[in-house]
Amino acid sequence: MISPEIIAKHGITPDEYERIREILGRDPNFTELGVFSVMWSEHCSYKNSKLELKKFPTTGPRVLVKAGEENAGVIDIGDGWAMAFKMESHNHPSAVEPFQGAATGVGGIIRDIFTMGARPVFSMNSLRFGDIRGDSSEARTNRRLFEGVVAGISHYGNCIGIPTIGGEVYFDDSYAGNPLVNVFCLGVLRHDQIARGGAVGIGNPVFYVGAETGRDGLAGAAFASRELTEESKEDRPAVQVGDPFREKLLLEACLELLASGCVAGIQDMGAAGLTCSTCETASRGGTGVEIDVNLVPKRETGMTPYEILLSESQERMLVIVNKGEEDKVRAIFEKWDLPYAEVGVVNDDGMMRVREGDSVAVEIPARKLADDAPLYAREAAEKKSPDPLDLSAIPEADPIATLKTLLAHPSIASKRWVWRQYDHMVRLGATVLPGSDAAVFVVREANKILAASTDCNAIYCRQDPREGAKIAVAEAARNIACTGAIPLALTDNLNFGNPHKPENFLQLREAVEGLAEACRKFDTPVTGGNVSLYNESPAGAIDPTPTVGMVGIVEDPKHVTTQFFKEAGDAIILIGNPGDELGASHYLLAVHGLKAGPPPKLDYDAELAVQEAVRFLIREGLVQSAHDCAEGGLAVALAESCMSGEVILGANVELTPDSSRADVVLFNESQSRIVISVAPDNAGSVLAALESRGVPARRIGSVLAEPCLEIAATGKSFAWSLEDLRQTWGFTIGELMGS
Amino acid sequence: MKFAVLRFPGSNCDQDCVHALNAIPGASADYVWHKDTSLAGFDAVVVPGGFSYGDYLRCGAIARFSPIMKSVRDFAAAGAPVIGICNGFQILCESGLLPGALVRNRGLHFICAHVGLRVEQHDSLFTNAAWTGQILNIPIAHGEGCYFADAQTLAQLNINGQILLRYCDVQGRTSDAANPNGSCENIAGLRNKAGNVFGLMPHPERACDPALGSTDGLAIFESLLNKV
């Protein structure tokens, strides 16, 4: 029967097995064990992280559907319109099969959004890979993963016709062998269109619609909840294969179906497939659901109930239909040429019951399965602060070469090679094209302009997860402020190592507490997200990477602002203090090969004042460009403002800083700094306005017509040809990738 | 002037085309489902971009068998205007309404970018609102937009003045560097011999609103309004 080996192979601990026996009042059969193993995996149950996730603020006047209630949170954006958005990881599938792993990640997050009744309007992504430079076999592998992931996202997103408008890509050794693929999707809907995932209405029929079930992706959720090993390649059958064409049909059919008023509840089949969707809808509805696997459309013969229930075949939905409306529903599925079947019924006994014809294959109390997974408070290592940075041990590098090195670092270099492969213009919304601080998108159906940014500096998080997480939120809000928008809410994707290791669990706890605190300060509730643990390769755990995806709203099209300089002669103003913190900087990493020192400190009051001031100036119509200082500090920010627009402009800048070292002045990553340019006639009034708000600011120079960046600092003067810099910055990634 | 915007399973620029056309004074647009068979009441047809039938088999190869395509062939045979954009261009080539074929981009990647297009011929139903030699800034977004035709067909296209748009740089040079996908002779758009069927890879509907960086796409639609 069920041997201890089989139990262990399902990732079920002896204690958990006892709990299952208690719930059932008997031993589970093999299929039931499989069902518990996927539902109680970290991916589905958050059993190792849930106690931490409760620390997030999830409420607010704009929150219409809270995190965790449904597939995605829903936020009011005014005039009866709302947005649903979420970020989710597909790290492990992408590690073993990058193209399909990434593609199905996109498919999954899009389904989460239209399951809410929202029309998906744009996507973004946050990607991390090992170093792609050099000829080592590891670098070649990293390039293959990068190429495959980008191609997979491009394939799925372009085909389904949802623009991929922004995101971030970082390259660091800690992700070698365990890339991160975090995908974000946002949809819009009217308040009265919010769809629920509850199996309500006793006697209502349960429909299956979408792709036929196959043996692909068997127990993928359980696979995602293990460490990657040398043998993970053997788990390739746990990776699903995506069909964006099917999903496009499913998307249109579901939106038409929801508009028809025939639907009592709807749930996508993502992780844990048919298992998760049946027990979760029953649990949410406070009902039971009974299905017959013989009725499920299948693309292979001889599938067992175990395989059917644990399959993660893509592009499938479970729909609970109001009794009597079955014919209308069938007509819509037939119009869109989708396979469908009536597979079961909602009943009142609270059980998830799966039949195979006349025999019962699974009978489990739905609520206990869906919501009563064990919760673990894992042991956290003792917290220790990062060692202070000993600047005297860091030789001062030549600023001229350093700026080139930084701009050529794949993490900072232009991501044009990436976003050219994404259709970012479909749906007629990309009013700010990729490559500026945040993406800005005109949502035509709602007549709203949204700004969105994904952020996380994992070096900061490695050195100090709490501070790094706070900065991730602050930087996202700052990027959004630079476009002229007000932040509304965020989604997070917590990527960490194995939580059983105390040092990893400490990172998770610290990061969650940092995110939670910052979300309260910036008044951006968490609408949901995803936890991805066990991100380890044989070389060790990844740097902790709590990625945030923040969304804001631009109230007037006139406020939309970009990061690049607009006109020669404009005054360049630095808002915020020049700063002097080099700890955890990209300068230390790229030039000295160090991840060392504490990350910059975040002062909430200073940060909020800077962001509020920039928004105020933008609304007054005084700002030509606004760009925040991030990786690589002020020098990189200035170079990007000069050369990220259509035409290159130059800049002449003089800095009167707090340090005698040019590397500190140019490349420090102190927070709460934004570089703006304003018409020369307005410089005085802008500085006066900033002073009256108590925000430190100074004019540091002017925009030049000549393509030359000149910076005077510490009594020396440095100059770069921007044509050279643009060549380096603009084409590094394309050249590394051989195109 | 009433435009029919076709919807195949997998079309994804249909909504954009309807939106852009309805914003143009004198134009209106409505969807026509691929299983329909009538174009009665419409003055022009737009075959929009997307991935009809998932681009399975070959781009546009399955869509040509949809019921509506018989009506489109009759509509075109009667001399009424038909525009195919991106996947729509591929469908028109597969349907035999336009010569040649669209194959995988040189470089193999999907490319989404603004490109320069030189108007080769203003004396046409689709470009009369522009002037010969004018450079239009209109985005492309495709993986299989490399136009291919044999030498004889290319010669005929040139002789007949059927090539309406070529990829060019900011100076209007149709250089190899300005050719994003490797198309024969930098061809971005062409019409049939009769002059009423036009296919182009760039997306004029994405260049009809200043908020999106260019309004040069209006020239294409306004040309039709001038003539019909």
Boltz contact constraints between the chains, C-beta under 6 A:
constraints:
  - contact:
      token1: [A, 154]
      token2: [B, 110]
      max_distance: 6.0
  - contact:
      token1: [A, 158]
      token2: [B, 110]
      max_distance: 6.0
  - contact:
      token1: [A, 159]
      token2: [B, 51]
      max_distance: 6.0
  - contact:
      token1: [A, 161]
      token2: [B, 12]
      max_distance: 6.0
  - contact:
      token1: [A, 245]
      token2: [B, 10]
      max_distance: 6.0
  - contact:
      token1: [A, 245]
      token2: [B, 54]
      max_distance: 6.0
  - contact:
      token1: [A, 248]
      token2: [B, 10]
      max_distance: 6.0
  - contact:
      token1: [A, 249]
      token2: [B, 9]
      max_distance: 6.0
  - contact:
      token1: [A, 420]
      token2: [B, 111]
      max_distance: 6.0
  - contact:
      token1: [A, 420]
      token2: [B, 112]
      max_distance: 6.0
  - contact:
      token1: [A, 420]
      token2: [B, 113]
      max_distance: 6.0
  - contact:
      token1: [A, 421]
      token2: [B, 109]
      max_distance: 6.0
  - contact:
      token1: [A, 421]
      token2: [B, 110]
      max_distance: 6.0
  - contact:
      token1: [A, 423]
      token2: [B, 112]
      max_distance: 6.0
  - contact:
      token1: [A, 423]
      token2: [B, 141]
      max_distance: 6.0
  - contact:
      token1: [A, 424]
      token2: [B, 112]
      max_distance: 6.0
  - contact:
      token1: [A, 425]
      token2: [B, 139]
      max_distance: 6.0
  - contact:
      token1: [A, 425]
      token2: [B, 206]
      max_distance: 6.0
  - contact:
      token1: [A, 428]
      token2: [B, 16]
      max_distance: 6.0
  - contact:
      token1: [A, 431]
      token2: [B, 211]
      max_distance: 6.0
  - contact:
      token1: [A, 442]
      token2: [B, 211]
      max_distance: 6.0
  - contact:
      token1: [A, 739]
      token2: [B, 107]
      max_distance: 6.0
